[in-house]
Amino acid sequence: MTTSTTAENVMIGMGRGSLRARIDSYFTQLGLGVNAAGLARARLREIIVLESQSDDRLAELGLTREQILPHVFRDLFGD
C-alpha cells in the first residue's frame, strides 16, 4: 500500500497559532476575496523556510517575523 502526503495534510505550528491560520488572517486583513489556499500552497515552502529562521537571521535578511507573509506575497500585494 502506498501512502502519499500533501501540504493539505500537514499541520505546522510556529508557536503563535498554526501557519495556515496566520496565512488566512493575512489575506483577511487585506480584505481580498481571493482563494488564499491556492496562493499559499504555491508559496508554502518559502514561508516555511523563512518561519524556521531565527529572529536574528530574519533581521540579517531585513525582515521581521511579521513581515514574512507580506514579503512572500509582495509581487501580488505590494505596499
Protein Blocks (a to p, Z undefined) as FASTA:
>chain_A
ZZdddfklpccdehiapfklmmmmmmmmnopacdfklmmmmmmmmmmmmmmpcfklmmmn
opafklmmmmmmmmmmcZZ
